Amino acid sequence: MLGASIRNNILKMVQEAPRPISTQEIGLEINRAWHSIQTHCLKLQLEGKIDGYKVGSMNLWAKRSPKK
C-alpha cells in the first residue's frame, strides 16, 4: 500500500534526523506533495509515534520525546 510506504518513509526520516524536520523537507526527500506528508504526519502524531511543532508558518516533526 502506498500510504503505508509513505508512513514508513516519514518515520525513518524523523527517527534519523538530528533535529526536527519540516513537512517540506520530508516531501522533497521522498518526492511526495507536502499536503500528503502533512496528513500522514498528523496521523502519526495522533498515534503517538512522532511529535509535531508549529514554528511560524512551518510545521516541524521530531522523534517522540520520552514521557517523564
N, C-alpha and C positions, 0 to 999 in steps of 0.2 A: 504494500500500500504506500502511496506517495506521502500521505500525511505522517505515517509512522517514520518514514525515511527522513522527512524534514525535521520532525521532533528529535530523532536520534542525532542528526547533524547539529541541531541547536544545542542539545545537551552536551555533546562532545566539545563544541566550541566554547561554551560558557565554562565548562569544567577546566579546560586547558588554558583559558585566558588568564594572564597575570593581573588583570584589572577588569572592572566592569566593561562590558562591550555593548555597543549601541545596536539597535534594530537594523540600522542601515549597514553597519559593518558586517553583521551576520548575513544579511541579504546579499551583499556584494560577494561575500566569500562562497556562499553556497548557490549563488545565481538564482535567487528567488525574489519575488516582489516584496517590498517592505511590509505591505499590509498583511500578506500571508504570514510572514515571520512574526509580526506583531500579534496576530491572533494566536499562533502556536505558543508564543512566549507567555501570553496572558493565561492560556490554559495550563501551561507548565507551572506558572506561578500559583494558580489556584490549587493545583495538585500538590504544592509544597516542594517542588523539585528545584526551582530557582527563585532568586529574589529579584524584584524589579524596583527601579527608582526612576523618578521623573526629575530631570535637571533642565530647567528652562523648557524648551520645546522638544527635548530629546529624551527618549526612554532608554535606560541602561539596564543591563541584565548581568547578574553575578551569581556565583556559586551560593548555594543555600547556607546561611550562617547557622552555626550550631546553636541550639537552644540553651539558655542559661538556667 
